[in-house]
Amino acid sequence: MAPKLSTVDLPNQSLEYFIHKISNLLTLEECTAIIQQQESSLIPTSAALSSRLRCIFDSENLAHLLWERLSPFYGNAIITDEEQYTWKAVHLNTRFRFCKYSPSDAFGPHTDGRRLETLNTQSFMTVNMYLNTVPRSHGGATRVLDPRIPGDGAEKHKVLCFVQPELGSASVFRDSLLHDGEELSAGVKYLLRSDIMFEREKEFDFEGLYSELSSQDRGTKALEIAQRLEDGGSGEEAIRWYKKAFKLNPGLEVGDGLQ
């Protein structure tokens, strides 16, 4: 069956504030193959917001295959960012994050942020692919949260909607959407994460854009760029921007950038 897009009901949804469910993005055989190929590489990751097993791998072939299936829905997407740069969707990120959740594992409230492939290519949309089906009674949903309204009991935020993992399906949403990974109460959840990458239509001009900022503030901006480049796998370019950041603001520490 061909992939199918449906929009999950979300209050006040817009071009920037939405969550889509893509059915039939991956076949059973493809999901099984990814799990078999990557499960032995999983390592524990336990941070303030998450507990799970995870590995990171690169695959141009998988990214190309998935983009062929996603591009009918997102191939013409255009985004204007906060600095009035225009970006057009071009491909799927070739860097994948494969995760395994066991009972009691969860991912707390967060936004995904943007990964820089280069200065002029970055992510604006997350693609969470579900490699197995998780019954609703087991939890494990991707849940959209309201940052303004507290939740009930132990919930920090009100849950606005959710996407329950279904084999071969995916949820797609903007980098700024507050969401979590609901605690898994039983069974296992396999998730494959990637991003839709966008290309800047006009070359990035750091000096022109931030010319009115102080040297210290420009250093902070450069540090944010360096960290996003590093997170996106562009190590050499990230190093150049780290050097630029510390030259502009020698008092910076690595933790001063992205929050």
C-alpha positions as CSV (number, residue, x, y, z in Angstrom):
1,M,0.0,0.0,0.0
2,A,1.1,3.5,-0.7
3,P,2.0,5.9,2.1
4,K,-1.0,8.0,3.3
5,L,-0.9,11.3,5.3
6,S,-3.5,12.1,7.9
7,T,-3.6,15.2,10.2
8,V,-3.9,14.5,13.9
9,D,-6.5,16.8,15.6
10,L,-4.6,19.5,17.4
11,P,-6.1,22.8,18.8
12,N,-5.1,25.9,16.9
13,Q,-3.1,24.0,14.3
14,S,-1.3,25.9,11.6
15,L,1.4,25.5,9.0
16,E,3.9,25.7,11.9
17,Y,1.9,23.9,14.6
18,F,0.8,20.5,13.5
19,I,1.4,16.8,13.7
20,H,0.9,14.4,10.8
21,K,0.7,10.6,10.8
22,I,2.1,8.8,7.8
23,S,0.7,5.3,7.4
24,N,2.5,2.6,5.3
25,L,5.8,4.5,5.2
26,L,7.8,1.3,5.8
27,T,6.9,-2.4,5.2
28,L,7.0,-5.2,7.7
29,E,10.1,-6.6,6.0
30,E,11.9,-3.2,6.1
31,C,11.1,-2.6,9.8
32,T,12.3,-6.1,10.6
33,A,15.5,-5.6,8.6
34,I,16.4,-2.3,10.4
35,I,15.9,-3.9,13.8
36,Q,18.0,-6.9,13.0
37,Q,20.8,-4.8,11.4
38,Q,21.0,-2.2,14.2
39,E,19.9,-3.8,17.5
40,S,23.4,-5.2,18.3
41,S,24.8,-1.6,18.1
42,L,22.5,-0.2,20.8
43,I,24.0,1.3,23.9
44,P,22.3,2.8,27.0
45,T,21.5,6.5,27.0
46,S,20.3,7.9,30.2
47,A,20.0,11.7,30.5
48,A,17.8,14.1,32.4
49,L,15.0,13.7,29.9
50,S,15.3,10.2,28.6
51,S,16.1,6.5,29.3
52,R,16.4,4.1,26.4
53,L,18.9,2.3,24.2
54,R,20.1,4.1,21.2
55,C,22.5,4.0,18.3
56,I,23.3,6.4,15.5
57,F,24.0,5.3,11.9
58,D,24.2,6.9,8.5
59,S,22.5,5.5,5.4
60,E,22.2,7.4,2.1
61,N,20.2,4.6,0.6
62,L,17.6,4.5,3.3
63,A,17.3,8.3,3.4
64,H,16.8,8.3,-0.4
65,L,14.2,5.5,-0.2
66,L,12.2,7.2,2.5
67,W,12.4,10.6,0.9
68,E,10.9,9.2,-2.3
69,R,7.9,8.1,-0.2
70,L,7.7,11.4,1.8
71,S,8.4,13.9,-0.9
72,P,4.8,13.8,-2.4
73,F,3.7,15.3,0.9
74,Y,6.7,17.5,1.8
75,G,8.7,18.0,-1.3
76,N,7.3,21.5,-2.0
77,A,7.4,22.6,1.7
78,I,8.8,26.1,2.2
79,I,9.6,27.7,5.6
80,T,10.6,31.2,6.5
81,D,12.6,31.3,9.7
82,E,12.9,33.8,12.5
83,E,15.6,35.8,10.6
84,Q,13.4,35.9,7.4
85,Y,15.5,33.4,5.5
86,T,13.5,31.2,3.2
87,W,14.1,27.4,3.1
88,K,12.9,24.7,0.8
89,A,12.6,21.0,1.6
90,V,15.3,19.0,-0.3
91,H,15.9,15.6,1.3
92,L,15.8,13.4,4.4
93,N,18.7,13.5,6.8
94,T,21.1,10.6,6.1
95,R,21.9,10.3,9.9
96,F,19.4,8.1,11.7
97,R,18.8,7.5,15.4
98,F,17.6,4.0,16.2
99,C,16.0,3.6,19.7
100,K,14.7,0.7,21.8
101,Y,12.4,1.4,24.7
102,S,11.7,-1.2,27.4
103,P,9.2,-1.0,30.3
104,S,9.6,2.2,32.4
105,D,11.6,3.9,29.6
106,A,10.4,7.3,28.5
107,F,11.4,10.6,26.9
108,G,10.4,13.7,28.9
109,P,8.9,17.0,27.5
110,H,11.2,18.6,24.9
111,T,11.5,20.2,21.5
112,D,13.8,18.7,19.0
113,G,15.6,21.8,17.7
114,R,17.4,22.0,14.4
115,R,20.4,20.0,13.1
116,L,22.7,21.7,10.7
117,E,24.0,19.6,7.9
118,T,25.9,22.6,6.5
119,L,25.4,26.3,7.1
120,N,22.8,26.4,4.4
121,T,21.1,23.0,5.0
122,Q,19.3,22.2,8.2
123,S,16.3,20.4,9.6
124,F,12.9,21.9,10.4
125,M,10.8,18.8,10.7
126,T,11.2,15.6,12.7
127,V,10.2,12.2,11.3
128,N,9.6,9.6,14.0
129,M,9.2,6.1,12.4
130,Y,7.6,3.3,14.4
131,L,9.1,-0.1,13.7
132,N,6.6,-2.1,15.7
133,T,3.1,-1.8,17.0
134,V,2.6,-0.9,20.7
135,P,-0.9,-1.5,22.1
136,R,-2.5,1.6,23.6
137,S,-2.6,-0.1,27.0
138,H,1.2,-0.3,27.0
139,G,1.8,3.5,26.6
140,G,4.7,4.5,24.5
141,A,2.9,7.2,22.4
142,T,4.4,10.3,21.0
143,R,2.3,13.0,22.8
144,V,1.9,16.7,21.9
145,L,1.9,18.9,25.0
146,D,0.6,22.3,25.9
147,P,3.5,24.4,27.5
148,R,1.0,26.7,29.1
149,I,-1.3,24.3,30.9
150,P,-0.2,21.9,33.7
151,G,-1.3,18.3,33.4
152,D,-3.1,16.1,35.9
153,G,-1.3,14.2,38.6
154,A,2.4,13.6,37.7
155,E,2.0,15.0,34.2
156,K,3.9,18.3,33.8
157,H,1.9,19.5,30.8
158,K,-1.6,18.9,29.5
159,V,-1.6,16.3,26.7
160,L,-3.3,17.7,23.6
161,C,-3.1,14.7,21.3
162,F,-1.0,11.6,20.7
163,V,0.2,9.2,18.0
164,Q,0.3,5.6,19.1
165,P,3.2,3.5,17.5
166,E,1.9,1.4,14.6
167,L,4.3,-0.7,12.6
168,G,5.5,1.1,9.5
169,S,3.9,4.4,10.3
170,A,5.5,7.7,11.3
171,S,4.7,11.0,12.9
172,V,6.0,14.2,11.3
173,F,6.1,17.6,13.1
174,R,8.0,20.9,13.3
175,D,11.2,21.2,15.4
176,S,9.5,23.6,17.8
177,L,6.6,21.3,18.8
178,L,6.6,20.5,22.5
179,H,6.2,16.7,22.9
180,D,7.3,13.7,24.9
181,G,7.6,9.9,24.6
182,E,5.1,8.4,27.0
183,E,6.4,5.9,29.5
184,L,6.3,2.4,28.2
185,S,4.5,0.1,30.7
186,A,5.0,-3.3,29.0
187,G,6.6,-4.8,25.9
188,V,9.1,-3.0,23.7
189,K,9.1,0.0,21.3
190,Y,11.4,0.4,18.4
191,L,11.7,3.9,16.9
192,L,13.7,5.3,14.0
193,R,14.3,9.1,14.0
194,S,15.3,11.3,11.1
195,D,14.7,14.8,9.9
196,I,13.4,16.6,6.8
197,M,16.3,18.8,5.6
198,F,15.7,22.2,4.1
199,E,18.1,24.3,1.9
200,R,18.5,28.0,2.4
201,E,17.5,29.9,-0.7
202,K,20.0,32.8,0.0
203,E,23.5,32.1,1.3
204,F,24.0,32.7,5.1
205,D,25.7,36.0,5.9
206,F,26.8,35.8,9.6
207,E,28.6,39.2,9.6
208,G,25.8,41.0,7.9
209,L,23.0,39.4,10.0
210,Y,24.6,40.0,13.4
211,S,26.7,43.1,12.7
212,E,24.9,45.2,15.3
213,L,25.4,42.6,18.1
214,S,28.3,42.9,20.5
215,S,31.3,40.6,20.1
216,Q,30.1,38.6,23.1
217,D,26.7,38.1,21.6
218,R,28.1,37.2,18.2
219,G,30.3,34.6,20.0
220,T,27.2,33.1,21.5
221,K,25.5,32.9,18.1
222,A,28.6,31.3,16.6
223,L,28.6,28.7,19.5
224,E,25.0,27.8,18.7
225,I,25.9,27.2,15.1
226,A,28.9,25.1,16.1
227,Q,26.8,22.9,18.4
228,R,24.1,22.4,15.7
229,L,26.8,21.5,13.1
230,E,28.3,19.0,15.6
231,D,24.9,17.5,16.3
232,G,24.3,17.2,12.6
233,G,27.5,15.3,12.0
234,S,29.5,18.1,10.4
235,G,32.5,17.8,12.7
236,E,35.1,19.8,10.7
237,E,32.8,22.7,10.0
238,A,31.7,22.7,13.7
239,I,35.4,23.0,14.8
240,R,35.8,26.2,12.6
241,W,32.7,27.7,14.3
242,Y,33.8,26.7,17.8
243,K,37.1,28.6,17.1
244,K,35.2,31.6,15.8
245,A,32.9,31.6,18.8
246,F,35.8,31.5,21.4
247,K,37.7,34.1,19.4
248,L,34.7,36.5,19.5
249,N,34.0,35.7,23.2
250,P,36.9,34.1,25.1
251,G,34.7,33.8,28.2
252,L,32.3,31.3,26.6
253,E,31.9,27.8,27.8
254,V,30.5,25.0,25.7
255,G,27.3,24.8,27.7
256,D,26.5,28.5,27.0
257,G,25.0,27.8,23.6
258,L,22.0,25.6,23.0
259,Q,19.6,25.3,25.9
